[in-house]
Amino acid sequence: MKNETILQGFEWYLPADSQHWNRLAGKAEELSNLGVTAIWMPPAYKGSAGVEDVGYGTYDLYDLGEFDQKNTIPTKYGTKDEYLQCIQVLKRFKMKVYADIVFDHFMGADEEEAVQAVAYSFDDRTKPISDEKEIKAWTKFTFPGRNGKYNDYQWHWQNFSGVDYDARNKDHAIFNFADKGWQPQVDDENGNFDYLMGCNLDMENPETVEQLDQWGKWYQELTGVDGYRLDAVKHIRFDLFVDWLLHRREEKQEDLFVVGEYWTDELGKLHEYLDSSGNLISLFDVPLHFNLYQASNSMGSFDMREIFSGTLIETRPDWSVTFVDNHDTQKGQSLESWVEGWFKGHGYALTLLRNQGTPVVFWGDLYGTKNVEAVGPALRTMMKLREQLTFDNQADYFDDPNIIGWTCMGDFDEANSGMAVIMTNAGGGEKEMTVSAIHQGETFVDVLGNNEAKVVLDDNGQGIFPVNDGQVSVYINEKLVQQIKE
């Protein structure tokens, strides 16, 4: 079975040229050859910032770049027809397509409405800071540019539980509507983290939930996507997606890959979400990202034996979707926690070259991004290794605070097997590790080219593998190197 590798097919600073669907389609063959098995696409619907919107300021779920709304017909990424064509091209090259779903909020309403509301503190949403009063809120979504095509439902304040702006008094606060209160089954940061931004969708309103379900049926039938990335799930009722996803699976008549973004490094909260969502949803391994981030910024003081401590890959590996960086962790973004360049190779070796978890490669690391160069040939080589090598029978050598390693034996029937990985976040050194007796006498070399040693395995398949200061080396049979690099 082919090892899965997801590409996050975008980054925050892509040009707003409405050409990205065409750009992605043009790279389909290249990505397939690199071993990418699935693409996580950016949100495809019209955002409140029009052509400048990355996609998370959801305005109209039914406008995939088809209607003149928010001063543009195409989205940042292109038109509806280009989007659908891109999906078909990716599928033609045997890659699955995962759609980004933003159900937390709407933004860019068409009209104001008067509504009774209570203001709450930004820092503690359990503490009211005003009596109930009438405010003017931008909560009426009529989508005049679409004029009822596909769906004629209009959204009003009843579909939402709060906003952060009173247009009447030009007042900024967290306003909860009428006597709705906040949804209790959400993250407890800031007392209650139901509200994030914009017009917060009220998941206790049956019409809201029904409209999201109707849209999901329309969208999946139109696009034929193979799975979903769910945005901001810590702010949404934990069990909301259970029925929504069961309906999508029933309609598609097959399993769907689903991963949620729950941004916390508290492992217990991630476990609670997995349990509450019926184990239908994998989660991004945010704790692992923070371990990588800390290791890359610790000047060699991070204990590499603990690199997987407190992570999903350690405790729930079948539900762990691993990543090094993403669009939110980029420099200048709200969750900035950029893994420094010297450690990127370490991070990708730890995610791409192991049995556990489903890894995501970030577009910005593969192709470069604003003021940051791509990781370079090492990333492409590791992606090809993941595609072509058999990773069976993994043995860890996490026995030193700086130098760690692991081996994958492979199997008798697979010529493309046998690997030893060694890395250090400080000074160089070496480690004696066993690959397997089935590889006895074979010469292993560093396919990344970071070390020139030739390691001949003894009769037990054992060898002494070196690594240089601050680097990672990946040793495979020297006869496979050219095949991997082609």
C-alpha positions as CSV (number, residue, x, y, z in Angstrom):
1,M,0.0,0.0,0.0
2,K,1.3,3.4,-1.0
3,N,2.4,5.7,1.9
4,E,0.0,8.7,2.1
5,T,1.4,12.2,1.7
6,I,-0.8,15.3,1.8
7,L,0.2,18.6,0.2
8,Q,-1.2,21.7,1.7
9,G,-1.8,23.3,-1.7
10,F,-1.5,27.0,-0.8
11,E,0.1,29.5,1.6
12,W,-1.0,32.8,3.0
13,Y,1.0,35.1,0.7
14,L,0.0,33.7,-2.7
15,P,-0.5,36.4,-5.3
16,A,-4.2,37.6,-5.5
17,D,-4.1,36.9,-9.3
18,S,-7.0,34.4,-9.5
19,Q,-4.7,32.0,-11.1
20,H,-4.0,29.4,-8.4
21,W,-6.4,26.8,-9.6
22,N,-4.6,26.9,-12.9
23,R,-1.3,26.9,-11.2
24,L,-2.2,23.8,-9.2
25,A,-3.5,22.0,-12.2
26,G,-0.3,22.8,-14.0
27,K,1.8,21.2,-11.2
28,A,-0.4,18.0,-11.0
29,E,2.1,15.7,-12.8
30,E,5.0,17.1,-10.8
31,L,3.3,16.6,-7.5
32,S,2.1,13.1,-8.4
33,N,5.7,12.2,-9.3
34,L,6.9,13.5,-5.9
35,G,4.6,11.0,-4.2
36,V,1.8,13.4,-3.2
37,T,-1.4,11.3,-2.8
38,A,-3.8,14.1,-1.7
39,I,-4.1,17.9,-2.0
40,W,-5.6,20.0,0.8
41,M,-7.2,22.9,-1.2
42,P,-7.8,26.4,0.2
43,P,-11.4,27.5,0.8
44,A,-13.0,27.8,-2.6
45,Y,-15.9,30.2,-1.8
46,K,-16.2,33.9,-1.9
47,G,-14.8,35.8,1.1
48,S,-15.7,39.2,2.4
49,A,-12.4,40.7,1.1
50,G,-13.2,39.5,-2.4
51,V,-10.1,38.7,-4.5
52,E,-7.8,39.5,-1.6
53,D,-9.5,37.0,0.7
54,V,-7.5,33.9,1.6
55,G,-10.8,32.2,2.1
56,Y,-11.4,32.2,5.8
57,G,-13.6,35.4,5.8
58,T,-16.6,33.4,4.5
59,Y,-19.2,35.4,2.7
60,D,-21.2,33.1,0.4
61,L,-20.6,29.4,0.5
62,Y,-22.4,28.9,-2.9
63,D,-20.2,31.4,-4.7
64,L,-17.2,29.4,-5.9
65,G,-16.0,32.3,-8.2
66,E,-19.2,32.5,-10.3
67,F,-21.0,35.7,-9.3
68,D,-20.1,39.4,-9.2
69,Q,-19.9,39.8,-5.4
70,K,-17.5,41.7,-3.2
71,N,-16.2,43.5,-6.3
72,T,-15.1,40.4,-8.1
73,I,-16.3,37.3,-9.9
74,P,-13.3,35.0,-9.3
75,T,-12.0,34.3,-5.9
76,K,-8.3,34.8,-5.0
77,Y,-7.7,31.5,-6.6
78,G,-9.8,31.6,-9.7
79,T,-13.3,30.9,-11.1
80,K,-15.8,28.1,-10.4
81,D,-15.0,26.4,-13.7
82,E,-11.3,26.6,-13.1
83,Y,-11.8,25.1,-9.7
84,L,-13.8,22.2,-10.9
85,Q,-11.3,21.6,-13.8
86,C,-8.4,21.7,-11.3
87,I,-10.1,19.0,-9.2
88,Q,-10.5,16.8,-12.3
89,V,-6.9,17.2,-13.3
90,L,-5.6,16.3,-9.8
91,K,-7.8,13.2,-9.8
92,R,-6.6,12.2,-13.2
93,F,-3.1,12.0,-11.7
94,K,-4.4,9.8,-8.9
95,M,-4.4,12.4,-6.2
96,K,-7.3,12.9,-3.8
97,V,-8.8,16.3,-3.1
98,Y,-9.6,17.6,0.3
99,A,-11.8,20.8,0.7
100,D,-11.3,23.4,3.4
101,I,-14.6,23.9,5.3
102,V,-15.1,27.1,7.3
103,F,-18.3,26.8,9.4
104,D,-17.4,29.0,12.4
105,H,-18.4,32.4,11.0
106,F,-19.7,34.5,8.1
107,M,-18.3,38.0,7.3
108,G,-19.2,40.9,5.0
109,A,-23.0,41.0,5.6
110,D,-25.1,42.9,3.1
111,E,-27.3,44.8,5.6
112,E,-27.6,45.8,9.3
113,E,-30.2,44.5,11.7
114,A,-31.3,45.8,15.1
115,V,-30.9,43.1,17.8
116,Q,-30.9,42.8,21.6
117,A,-27.4,41.9,22.9
118,V,-25.2,41.7,25.9
119,A,-21.5,42.7,25.7
120,Y,-18.9,40.3,27.1
121,S,-15.2,40.8,27.9
122,F,-12.8,39.9,25.1
123,D,-10.6,38.0,27.7
124,D,-13.5,36.2,29.6
125,R,-16.6,35.5,27.6
126,T,-18.3,34.2,30.8
127,K,-18.4,37.7,32.2
128,P,-21.0,40.2,30.9
129,I,-19.8,43.8,30.9
130,S,-23.2,45.5,30.0
131,D,-26.8,45.1,30.4
132,E,-29.0,43.9,27.5
133,K,-29.3,46.7,24.9
134,E,-30.2,47.1,21.3
135,I,-27.3,47.2,18.9
136,K,-27.0,47.5,15.1
137,A,-25.2,44.4,13.8
138,W,-24.1,43.5,10.2
139,T,-25.9,40.2,10.2
140,K,-28.2,40.1,7.1
141,F,-26.8,38.1,4.2
142,T,-29.0,38.4,1.1
143,F,-26.3,37.6,-1.6
144,P,-27.8,40.0,-4.2
145,G,-25.1,39.1,-6.8
146,R,-26.2,35.4,-6.7
147,N,-29.9,36.3,-6.7
148,G,-31.1,33.0,-5.2
149,K,-29.3,30.6,-7.6
150,Y,-28.7,27.1,-6.0
151,N,-30.3,28.2,-2.7
152,D,-32.5,31.2,-1.9
153,Y,-32.1,31.2,1.9
154,Q,-31.2,34.5,3.4
155,W,-29.3,34.6,6.7
156,H,-30.4,36.9,9.6
157,W,-29.3,37.6,13.1
158,Q,-31.2,34.5,14.4
159,N,-28.7,32.3,12.5
160,F,-25.9,33.8,14.6
161,S,-25.1,34.0,18.3
162,G,-22.9,37.0,18.3
163,V,-20.7,39.7,16.7
164,D,-17.8,41.9,17.8
165,Y,-19.1,45.3,16.6
166,D,-22.1,47.6,17.3
167,A,-22.5,49.8,14.2
168,R,-24.9,52.1,16.1
169,N,-22.4,53.2,18.7
170,K,-19.3,52.2,16.9
171,D,-18.4,50.0,19.9
172,H,-16.1,47.0,19.9
173,A,-16.9,44.1,22.3
174,I,-18.0,40.5,22.1
175,F,-21.8,40.9,21.8
176,N,-24.0,37.9,22.5
177,F,-27.5,38.1,21.0
178,A,-30.7,38.2,23.1
179,D,-30.6,35.4,25.7
180,K,-28.8,32.9,23.5
181,G,-25.7,32.5,25.7
182,W,-22.6,30.7,24.4
183,Q,-22.3,27.1,23.3
184,P,-20.8,25.2,26.3
185,Q,-19.3,22.3,24.3
186,V,-16.3,24.3,23.0
187,D,-12.8,25.1,24.1
188,D,-12.6,26.9,27.5
189,E,-9.9,29.4,26.5
190,N,-11.0,33.0,27.4
191,G,-13.6,31.3,29.6
192,N,-15.6,30.1,26.5
193,F,-14.2,30.2,23.0
194,D,-17.4,29.8,21.0
195,Y,-16.9,33.3,19.5
196,L,-13.9,33.7,17.3
197,M,-14.7,36.4,14.7
198,G,-17.4,37.9,12.4
199,C,-20.9,36.6,12.7
200,N,-20.6,33.6,14.9
201,L,-22.9,30.8,13.6
202,D,-25.5,29.6,16.1
203,M,-25.3,25.8,16.0
204,E,-28.3,25.5,18.3
205,N,-30.5,27.1,15.6
206,P,-32.0,24.2,13.6
207,E,-32.2,26.3,10.4
208,T,-28.5,27.1,10.6
209,V,-27.6,23.4,10.9
210,E,-30.0,22.4,8.2
211,Q,-28.6,25.0,5.8
212,L,-25.1,23.9,6.4
213,D,-26.2,20.3,5.7
214,Q,-28.0,21.3,2.4
215,W,-24.9,23.2,1.3
216,G,-22.7,20.2,2.1
217,K,-24.8,17.9,-0.1
218,W,-24.7,20.4,-3.0
219,Y,-21.0,21.0,-2.7
220,Q,-19.9,17.4,-2.5
221,E,-22.1,16.4,-5.4
222,L,-20.8,19.3,-7.5
223,T,-17.1,18.9,-6.7
224,G,-16.7,15.2,-5.9
225,V,-14.1,15.9,-3.2
226,D,-12.6,13.0,-1.3
227,G,-12.4,14.5,2.2
228,Y,-12.4,17.7,4.3
229,R,-10.2,19.9,6.4
230,L,-12.3,21.5,9.1
231,D,-11.4,25.0,10.2
232,A,-11.4,26.2,13.8
233,V,-13.1,23.2,15.3
234,K,-12.2,24.3,18.9
235,H,-14.8,27.1,18.5
236,I,-17.6,24.9,17.2
237,R,-19.9,22.5,19.1
238,F,-17.7,19.4,19.4
239,D,-20.4,17.0,18.0
240,L,-21.6,19.3,15.2
241,F,-19.8,17.5,12.4
242,V,-20.9,14.0,13.4
243,D,-24.2,14.1,11.5
244,W,-22.8,16.4,8.8
245,L,-20.0,13.9,8.0
246,L,-22.2,10.8,8.3
247,H,-24.5,12.4,5.7
248,R,-21.6,13.1,3.4
249,R,-20.3,9.6,3.7
250,E,-23.8,8.2,3.0
251,E,-24.1,10.3,-0.1
252,K,-20.7,9.5,-1.5
253,Q,-21.0,5.8,-0.5
254,E,-17.4,5.6,0.7
255,D,-15.2,6.8,3.5
256,L,-14.0,10.3,3.6
257,F,-10.7,11.5,5.0
258,V,-11.4,14.3,7.5
259,V,-9.0,16.3,9.6
260,G,-9.8,19.1,12.0
261,E,-7.8,22.1,13.1
262,Y,-8.0,22.3,16.9
263,W,-5.3,24.8,17.8
264,T,-3.9,23.8,21.2
265,D,-0.9,22.0,22.5
266,E,-2.9,20.6,25.4
267,L,-3.2,16.9,24.6
268,G,-6.2,16.3,26.9
269,K,-8.3,18.7,24.9
270,L,-7.4,16.9,21.6
271,H,-8.4,13.6,23.1
272,E,-11.7,15.1,24.4
273,Y,-12.5,16.3,20.9
274,L,-11.6,13.0,19.2
275,D,-14.0,11.2,21.6
276,S,-16.7,13.8,21.3
277,S,-16.6,13.8,17.5
278,G,-17.1,10.0,17.4
279,N,-13.6,9.3,16.1
280,L,-14.7,10.4,12.6
281,I,-12.2,13.2,12.5
282,S,-8.4,13.1,12.7
283,L,-6.7,16.2,14.1
284,F,-3.6,18.1,13.2
285,D,-0.8,17.3,15.7
286,V,-0.4,20.8,17.0
287,P,1.7,19.6,20.0
288,L,4.2,18.0,17.7
289,H,4.5,21.3,15.7
290,F,5.2,23.2,18.9
291,N,7.9,20.6,19.8
292,L,9.5,21.1,16.4
293,Y,9.2,24.9,16.8
294,Q,10.8,24.8,20.3
295,A,13.6,22.5,19.2
296,S,14.4,24.8,16.2
297,N,14.7,27.8,18.6
298,S,16.5,26.3,21.5
299,M,20.1,26.5,20.4
300,G,20.6,22.7,20.9
301,S,19.2,22.6,24.5
302,F,15.9,20.8,23.5
303,D,16.0,17.1,24.6
304,M,15.5,15.3,21.3
305,R,14.4,12.1,23.2
306,E,11.2,14.1,24.0
307,I,10.4,15.2,20.5
308,F,7.3,13.1,20.4
309,S,6.3,13.6,24.1
310,G,2.8,14.9,24.6
311,T,1.8,14.5,21.0
312,L,-1.0,12.8,19.2
313,I,1.5,10.7,17.2
314,E,2.6,9.3,20.6
315,T,-0.9,8.7,22.0
316,R,-3.4,8.4,19.1
317,P,-1.2,7.8,16.0
318,D,-4.0,6.7,13.8
319,W,-5.7,10.1,14.3
320,S,-2.5,12.2,14.0
321,V,-2.0,14.4,11.0
322,T,1.5,15.7,11.3
323,F,2.9,19.0,9.9
324,V,6.0,21.1,10.2
325,D,4.4,24.5,9.3
326,N,1.2,25.8,7.7
327,H,-0.4,29.1,6.6
328,D,-1.2,30.1,10.1
329,T,2.3,29.6,11.5
330,Q,3.9,31.7,8.8
331,K,5.8,34.7,9.8
332,G,3.5,37.7,10.2
333,Q,0.4,35.5,10.9
334,S,-1.8,35.3,14.0
335,L,-0.4,31.9,15.1
336,E,3.2,32.6,14.0
337,S,5.5,29.8,15.2
338,W,7.7,29.3,12.3
339,V,10.1,26.3,12.4
340,E,13.6,27.7,11.6
341,G,15.1,26.7,8.3
342,W,18.1,24.7,9.7
343,F,15.6,22.4,11.5
344,K,13.1,22.0,8.6
345,G,14.9,18.8,7.4
346,H,14.7,17.4,10.8
347,G,11.0,18.1,11.0
348,Y,10.2,16.5,7.6
349,A,12.3,13.5,8.4
350,L,10.3,13.1,11.7
351,T,7.0,13.3,9.8
352,L,7.6,11.8,6.4
353,L,10.0,9.0,7.2
354,R,8.1,7.2,10.0
355,N,5.3,4.7,10.2
356,Q,3.0,6.7,12.5
357,G,0.7,9.6,11.4
358,T,-0.4,11.1,8.1
359,P,2.1,13.8,7.1
360,V,1.3,17.1,5.4
361,V,3.9,19.0,3.3
362,F,3.4,22.8,3.3
363,W,3.3,24.6,-0.1
364,G,5.6,27.3,1.3
365,D,8.2,24.8,2.3
366,L,8.1,23.1,-1.1
367,Y,8.0,26.2,-3.3
368,G,9.0,29.0,-1.0
369,T,7.0,31.9,0.3
370,K,7.2,35.6,1.2
371,N,10.8,36.3,2.2
372,V,11.4,32.6,2.9
373,E,13.1,30.2,0.5
374,A,11.9,26.7,-0.1
375,V,13.4,23.9,2.0
376,G,15.3,22.7,-1.1
377,P,16.2,19.3,-2.6
378,A,16.2,17.5,0.7
379,L,12.4,17.8,1.1
380,R,11.7,16.5,-2.4
381,T,14.1,13.6,-1.7
382,M,12.3,12.7,1.5
383,M,8.9,12.8,-0.3
384,K,10.3,10.4,-2.9
385,L,11.6,8.2,-0.2
386,R,8.2,8.1,1.4
387,E,6.7,7.1,-2.0
388,Q,9.2,4.4,-2.9
389,L,10.5,2.8,0.3
390,T,8.8,0.3,2.5
391,F,8.7,1.5,6.1
392,D,7.8,-1.8,7.8
393,N,9.4,-2.8,11.2
394,Q,10.6,0.5,12.7
395,A,13.1,0.6,15.5
396,D,13.8,3.8,17.5
397,Y,17.2,4.8,19.0
398,F,16.1,7.8,21.1
399,D,18.8,7.3,23.6
400,D,20.7,10.6,23.6
401,P,19.5,14.2,24.3
402,N,20.9,15.5,21.1
403,I,21.5,12.6,18.6
404,I,18.5,10.4,17.9
405,G,17.8,7.9,15.1
406,W,15.6,5.1,13.8
407,T,15.7,2.3,11.3
408,C,13.1,0.7,9.1
409,M,13.9,-2.9,8.1
410,G,11.5,-3.3,5.2
411,D,10.8,-6.9,4.2
412,F,12.3,-9.8,2.2
413,D,10.0,-9.4,-0.8
414,E,10.6,-5.7,-1.3
415,A,13.8,-4.5,-2.9
416,N,13.1,-0.9,-2.0
417,S,13.5,-1.3,1.7
418,G,15.9,-0.7,4.5
419,M,16.6,2.8,5.9
420,A,18.5,4.4,8.8
421,V,17.8,8.0,9.9
422,I,20.0,9.9,12.2
423,M,19.8,13.6,13.3
424,T,21.2,16.0,15.8
425,N,20.2,19.4,17.1
426,A,23.7,20.2,18.4
427,G,27.1,18.6,17.7
428,G,27.7,15.8,15.3
429,G,28.4,12.2,16.2
430,E,27.5,8.6,15.3
431,K,25.1,5.9,16.4
432,E,25.2,2.2,16.0
433,M,21.9,1.0,14.7
434,T,20.5,-2.2,13.2
435,V,18.6,-2.1,9.9
436,S,18.1,-5.9,9.4
437,A,20.1,-9.0,8.6
438,I,18.3,-9.2,5.3
439,H,20.5,-6.2,4.3
440,Q,23.8,-7.7,5.5
441,G,26.8,-6.7,3.5
442,E,25.0,-3.9,1.7
443,T,26.5,-0.4,1.5
444,F,24.3,2.4,2.8
445,V,24.9,6.1,2.0
446,D,23.3,9.4,2.9
447,V,20.7,10.1,0.2
448,L,20.5,13.7,1.3
449,G,24.2,14.2,0.7
450,N,24.9,15.7,4.1
451,N,27.5,13.1,5.0
452,E,29.9,11.3,2.7
453,A,30.3,8.1,4.8
454,K,29.7,4.7,3.3
455,V,28.4,2.3,5.9
456,V,28.7,-1.4,5.2
457,L,26.2,-3.4,7.3
458,D,27.7,-6.4,9.1
459,D,26.2,-9.9,9.2
460,N,23.5,-8.8,11.6
461,G,22.6,-5.8,9.4
462,Q,24.2,-3.5,11.9
463,G,26.2,-0.4,11.1
464,I,27.7,2.8,12.6
465,F,25.9,5.8,11.1
466,P,27.5,9.3,11.4
467,V,25.8,12.7,11.3
468,N,27.4,16.2,11.1
469,D,26.7,19.2,13.4
470,G,23.1,20.3,13.3
471,Q,22.1,18.0,10.4
472,V,20.0,15.0,9.5
473,S,21.2,12.1,7.4
474,V,19.1,9.4,5.8
475,Y,21.0,6.2,4.8
476,I,19.7,3.8,2.2
477,N,21.3,1.2,-0.1
478,E,23.6,3.1,-2.5
479,K,22.0,1.2,-5.4
480,L,18.7,3.0,-4.7
481,V,20.0,6.5,-4.6
482,Q,19.8,7.3,-8.3
483,Q,16.3,5.8,-8.4
484,I,15.1,8.0,-5.6
485,K,16.6,11.1,-7.2
486,E,15.2,10.6,-10.7
